Each structure stands twice: as C-alpha cells, then as structure tokens.
C-alpha cells in the first residue's frame, strides 16, 4: 500500500511543481516614432531575444509601427537586420519607378525636358497641388511585399504577436488606434509625416503620423492588458537656439515640440516595474538611413545595459515552449488563383489588368508585380497603385487598387537647354509642353509642345490607343 501511495505521489509531483509556478506577467513592447532613428528598435529586439524575453503585445507609432508590425507578423531579428541594411531607402522614400519600368511615352517627355517636375491641372482647369511631397507609392509597395503573408489577417490580435498601430486624423486631431485592418496600409498611415507623405484615406478618415498625438503609445499597450511595459524612446531631442538656422530647422523643431510633449506625458505614467530604454541617438538624424548599422548597435547596447533587470522577465522553459509554438508565421508566398481590379481613375479596368503579368495558378511573383506596378504608376493617372492578396479558403485573389489623381492628370512642363562648343558659339532653347491625359477610357492623350530659341518648334499630336494594350 505504501509503495502504491509513493508511486502516485511521484506521478503527481511534476504536475504540482508546474501548478506552483507563478503566473508569467504579460510583457508589452512600446516602440516610439523617430523616422530613421527607429531602426534602433531592431537592436533593442535583438538584445531582448538574446536575454530570452518574450513579448506578448506590441504597440508602435510611425517607424515603431514599421519595425513592430514586421516583428509581430513573424519576422526574425536576422531578417529585420538584413532588411534595414539592404533596402534602398532613397528609392523606397520616393515615388519614381525604376527607369526601365517607365512607359515609353513618359520617357519621351523626360528626353525633351531635363526638368522632371511638372504642374498638374484638374479637368476644370484649376491648378492641382498634392497632399504631400511624396505620395508613398514605392513605400506602400515595399510594405505590401514584406507583409504579403498577413493579407488574410484583419484582426491584429491573431498575428503571432498581438499588435496595435497609432495614427492621427488630420481633420480633427484625434488619435486613431488600429487593431484591425490591412496591416501594410495601417503601417503606411502611421508613418505619414504631414506635408512630407500624403495622408492615407482609410475608413472615412484622412490619417497622418501617429506621433502627432501619441509618439510613445504606452497607454495603448496598457489597454492591451500588459502587466509590464518595455518602452523604447528614440524621439528626436530639441535643438538649441544656435542650431535653429533655417526654415527647415524651425519646421522640424515645431514637429518635435508636438511629439515631445505627448511623449513626456506618456513617460510620466511609467510604473515601477516598467522598463525604459533610451538609446544614445543624439548623433543621428531622422533621415540617416545610411547609418542603419550604427543605430541598430546603439539600440542593442542600450538594452544590454539593462540585462539584470530584463532577466526577471524571462519565462520558464515550459512557458517559453508554449509561446514559441503559438508564434509561427504563415506562408509568405501564396498561390494566386484570381486577379481583381479596383479602380476609380480615368482609364478602364481592362487597361490596368493588361499590365499585370502575374500568372493564374502560380506563386505570387513580387519582382514582376512591382515592375508592373511601376509601369502603371508611370502612366501618370494615379495617386497610388497598390495591391493586396485576399484569402478565402484555398482561393488567393490578387487585388489591384488604383486611386485616380486628385491633383489632376493634365500636365504643364517647362524646360531650358543651354549648349556651348567652348569656341565662342552657344545656343539656348526655352520650351514648354501641355499634355491632356485620359481623354477616354483607353487612355488617349493630346500633347502640344512649343519651343523658342536656337531651334524653334510648335507641334501638336493626338495619341489614341486602339485597344487596352495600346
């Protein structure tokens, strides 16, 4: 009888030990905005992983939403670090497609005029100005490609790590927190610096950078039910009087004042158990994407200093295994079974569909798709051309969304050519062209060009495609 009781006791001992483990506190990660300085978040995450700290929820603003969203969706640290070092940030933060993707007729325009900028006019003849210097075309494509595996995830609580992104409604100044939606589009909205990036229109709101209202979204993490918050503050410090020497400096300072004020309000709510990480980033600016490795290293060093404090947050082996099992990302390359076009521009849906070369029944070819999107954007009919993959059972539909230009599709360009043979003979030409785009649904154009100077010209041409393939 004693032997039987001893066996039963030994059998139940592991269960009793497991039951006696203290419940693991829920750890939230708060990633602030700061443009290029936000790459330091990758170093913070790297140090946290080395320490064995597991994150249960992430709230991010602006660049913090970019890094946090990628990590929450299943990206590993080495993948994030490789991305930060390999992305052509200059191309990503512009709208111009690669030269090889630009349609032939737009290349002709560039040949005639060395000045790339042009004025756009609406159908009523009024001058059309964009809502931002950068429309975010290439940035949106980059985010779509990196997060294609999340296209069927509309509830951010169902990502490998629950996630929230903070934006600001520019119409009324309200903070807008996203827990659901299309993840690439939400992240793009969170980092829309006013006047630099065009706002994102989503759910009836016009959204800009979340740093305007909540640059350190500690309150958002608390609402996600975290017990302990790890807060990463990479905010831009205020410049002193001597450093404010240009209108750009004053503009940047005014933005920093707004973000710093709401940041200090959030930092004042830190609890004794929370962890604050402030990487040494005074030497880096908001556009220093070329110094990615140095900023990643700064985030790493600032976190490793807190090893003793962070060691208390490390889960037990049992808890660690359970968390890892629940955080496996989905497949990143879906098989496309259908293609659909959403379009409110001047050209027909079939014209847009013609340029998409993605085969049905084949894996999503991101390289070819990005080239096709560049060609479409180069037609000059769209504010943005985006894509997403909609999953339903075994069906994966590639959806192409084309937003017509709000600033108009008629363009005035001017140019000046100067030449000198270095032997006393010189020549100049001053020219201008006016192009009326989208005369009909097939994309007809009417171009008039005049030039005075050494070579005088005046001509007008009407271009009418005979089918959707021009």
N, C-alpha and C positions, 0 to 999 in steps of 0.2 A: 504493500500500500504506500509506504514511504517512497519507494522507487517510482511509483506512478505519479505521486504528487511532485517529486523532483523533476520528472520529465515534463510535466505540464508547466511548471514554473520556468524551466529553461526555454520552453517553446514560446511562452508569452513574454519573455524578457525583452526581445528586440522591439516588440510592439509597445511595451511600456516605456522603453527608452525613447522611441520615436514620438510617442504621445507627450513625453515630458519636455520635448524641445520647445523652447519659447517661440511663439509665432514670429515669423520674419517680418520686420517693418517694411511697408511698401515704400520704395525709393523712387522719387521723381527727379527728372533731369530738366533744368530750365536753361535754355540756350538763348542768349540775347542777340540782338542785331548789331551790325557794325560793318556791313559790306565786306571787303576783302579780309578785314581783321577776323571775320567769322571763321576763317579757315583754322584758327587756333582751336576751335571746338573739336577738330579731328584729333589733335594731340591730347586733349582732355579725355576723349573717349578711349584713346589708345592706352593711356595710363590707368583709367578705370578698369578696363578689361584685364590688364596685367595684374591689377590688385584683386581681381575676382569679383568686383562689384557688379551686381546685376540691376539693370534699370527696369522699372515696372511701368513707367509712363514718361512721356516727353512732351514738353510744351516749348514751342520755338517761335521766334519773331524774325522776319527778314532772313538774313543769312543763317541765323539759328534755325529757321524753319527748313531751309535747304538741307543743311547737314543733319538736323534732327529727323526730317522726313525720310531721307535716304537710309539712315541708320534704323529707324523704326520699321522700314519696309523690308529689312533683311540684309542690307549691305554690310559686309565685314569691314573691319578697320583697314586692312591692307588694300581693299578695293577703294575705299574712300580716299586714302592717301595717294594711291595711284591716279585717281581721277583728278584730285587737286593739282597734281604736278603735270599731268598730261593734257588737260583741257586747254584749248586755245581760247583764253579768256577774252582776248581782243575781238575775236570773231564772234564768240558767244554773246558779247555785250554790244553787238551791232545788229543791224537789220539786213545788211547787204549779203546776198547769197554768193557763193563762190563764182568766180568769173565764168567757169565752164558750164555752170547751170543757168546763166542768164540767157533769155531768149535772144535770137539773132537781131530782131528789130531794136531791142533795147541796147544791144552792143553797138548798133549803128549810131544811136543817139550819143553814146559815150565817145564814139570816134569823131563825131562832128564838133562836140563841145567838151573841152577838157574840164570845165566846171561841172562837178557832179550834182550840186544842189539845184533844185528846181522849185518853182512856186506852183501850188496846185489850186485849182478853182472848181467850185461846185457847178452843178448844172444851171443854176440861176445866175452864174457869173460872179458870185461873191468869192472873195479870197478865203481859202480853207487853210486853217492852221491846225496842226496835230495836237493831241492832248499831252504828248511827251516828245522829247527829242528822240528817244528810242522807243519803237513800238514793241520791242521784245520778241520779234519773230524767231531769231536764232536761239534765244534763251528758252522760249517755250518749246521749240523742237528738241533742245537738249534735255529738258526736264521730262518730256514725253518719252524720249528714248531710254532714259535712265530708270523710269518708273513704269514702263510698259507692263510689267508683271503685276502691277496693282490696279490695272484698269477695271477689274471686276470687283474691287473693294471700295464701296461707297461709305461704309462705316469704319472710321479710323480706329475704333476700338478693336476691330478684327484684324488689324495689321499685326505682325509678330510682336511689336510693342505698341500699345495704345498711344495715339499722337494727337496733338492739337496745334493749329497754326493761327496766329493772330494777325488780323488786318485792320484797316481803318476805313470807314465810309467817309469819303472826302466830301460828300454832300452835307452831312450833318455832324461830322466829327466823332461819331460813335465807334467804339471798339467792337469789332466783329470777330468772334472766335469760331473757327470751323472744326467740327468733329465729324462731319460727313461731307461728301462731295467727290469731285475728281481731283485726286491728290496733286498732280502736276500743276493744274490750273490754280488750285488754292495756294500752293507754294509760290507760284509766279505772282499772285496777288499780294502775298505777304511781303515781297521784296520790291514792290513798285514804288521806288523813291519818287515823290511828287516832282513833276516837271522834267525829271530825267527819264523815267519809264512811263509809258502811257498807262493809265489806270486799267484795271481789269473789271469788265462788266459781268457781274455774277449774281444770280438770284435777285435781280432788280436793283442792285446796288453798284455804285462805282467805287471800287476798292483800291487803296494805296497801301504803302508800307505800314505794317503794324507798329513800328517803332514810334509813330506819331502819338499813339495813345498808350502803348504798353510794351516798352522795349525789353523789359525783364519780366516775362509773364509768370511770376511766382504765384499770383492769385489763381491763374488758370490751372497750374499744377495742383494747387490745393483742392480746387473743385473736382479734380480727377481722383481725389481720395488718397493722396500720398501722405505717408506719415513723416517722412524725412525728405527734404529737398536738397539737391546738389545744384547750386546756382552758379552759372558761368557768366561773368560780367566782362564783356570785351568792348564796352562802349567807348566812343571817342572822347578824349578829355577836352575840356575847354581851352581855347587858345588865349594867351595873354594879350595885352594891349599892343605890344610891339609886333606881334605876329599877324595882326589884322591889317593887312596892307593892300588888299584888292577887294573888288566886289564879290569875287568868288569866296574869299575868306569870310566875308561878312555873311554871305548866304549860308555857307557851311556852319558857321557859328550859330546862326539863328535856328537851324535844324537841330544842332547838337544841344542847344538850350532846351528845346522841347523834349527831346528824348532823355536828356539827363535828369530833367525834373521828374518825369514819371518813373525813371529808373530808381531815383533816390527814395521815392515813395514806396516802391516795392521792397527795396533793400531794408527799409525801416521795419518791415513786418517779418524779418527772419527770426526763426525760433532758435533756441539754444542748441538743439540737435541738428539744425541745418548746416550745410557746408557751403561756404562761399569761395569760389575760385576766381581770381582776378589775374590773368596772365599779364606779364610785362610787355605791353604792346605800344608804348609811347613812341617808339622809333618807326612805327608802321602807319601808313595812311590807309584811307578807305578804298584806294584804287591800287594798292600794292599787290596785285595778284601774282606778279612775277616773283614775289618773296614768299611764296606759299610754304616752302620747307622751313624757313626761319620762324614763321608764325605757328606752324604745327609744333615745332620744337618748343616754342615759348609756352603753348598750352600744355604740352607734356610735362615740362619742368614745373610749372605752377601747380600741377596736380600731384606729382610725385612728392612734393614737399609735404603734402598732407597725408602721406601713406599711413601713419599711425592712426589718424582719425578715420580714414576710409576703411581700414582693416576691420573696424567694428561693424561695417555694413555688409561684409562678405557672407553669403549664405552658406549653410551646411552642405555637405556633399549630396544629401538626398534632395534638398531644395534646389540645388544647382542643376541636378539631372532633370528634375521636373520642369524647370524654367527653360532649359535648352530644348527639351522635347516640344515645348509649346511655341517655339520661336523659329520654326523652319520656314523660310520664304517660299513663295510659289514659283512656278515655272516662269522664266523670263522671256522665252521666245514662243509665243502662241502660233498655232497653225491657223491661217486666215481662211475662213470659209465664205465670206461675202464682203462686199465693199459698198458703202453708202455715202452719199454726198449731202451735206447740209450747207446751204448757200443762200446768201441774201445780197449778192453782188449783181453787177450789170450783165455778166456773162452766164450762159446756160450751164446747168449741172453737167451736161454731157461734155462740155468743153473742159471742165475741171476733171471729170472722170477720165478723159482721154490721156491726160498727163500722168496718171497714176499707173505705174507698170507692175505693181505687186501682183504676182500670180495667185489665183484662187487655188486653195488646197496645198499651199506651200508655207513654210515658216515665214514669219514677218521679216522682211529684208530691210533693216533700218538704214543701211547705207544707200540703197537705191531709193527708198522712200524719202530720205532727206534731200537727195538730189532732185527728186520730182517736186518736192515742196518748195525748193529754192527756185525752180523754173516757174512754178505757179506764182510765187510771190513776185518774181521779176516781171510779170505781166503788168504790174502797176494798177491792178484793180482792187487790191485787198489791203486792209489794215493788218490782218494776220491770216495765215493759213495754218490750221492746227490739225492734229489727228488724235484719235484715241481708239482703243480696242474695247469693244463691248462683248462680254462673255455671257452666254446663255446656254447652259448645259455643255454640249460638245461643239456648239457654234461659237465662232470668234469673228465678229464683224469689225472690219476696219472702217471707221467713220472719219471722213474728211470734212472739216468745218472751215468754211471760207467766209470771212467777215468783210463786207464791202467797205471801201474807204469813205469815212465820214468827212474827210477834208476835201473830197472831190477827186475826179480822175482825169481832169483836163490840166495840162501842164505847160508852163512857160519856162523856157530855158534861155539863158544868155551866155555868150562866150566871147573871149578875146584871144586872138592869135597874134603873136609877135615873132618875127624872124629877122636874123641879121647874118650876112655872109662874112662878117668881120673884115670886109674890104670897102666899106662905105655905103653899101646898099642894104636897106632894111625895108620891111613890109609889115603891114598890120591888117587884120581883118576883125571887124566887130559884127557879130551875128546874133540872131535870136530865132527861136522856133516856138510854135504853139501847136500842141497835139491834143486833139479831141479824142478821148478813148471811149470805147463801149457805145458806139452809135447804135449797135444792135446786139442781140444775144450771142451772135457768133464772134463778136469782138472786133467789129470794123473800126478803123481809125482814119482820121483826117489830119494830115500833117502839113503845116505851112512854115516855110523857112525863108528868112531874108538875111542878107549879108552885105555889108558895105566895106570899102577899103581897097586894098590891092586887087582883090578878086571879088567882084560884085555878083550877087546871086539873088534870085527870087523864084521860088517854085512852090507848088502845092501838089500833094498827092493824096489819093484816096485808096485805102487798103481794105479789101473785103475778102475775108476767108470764105471759101466755098463750102466748107464743112467744119466739123468740130476739130479736126486735125490741122486746120489752117492750110 
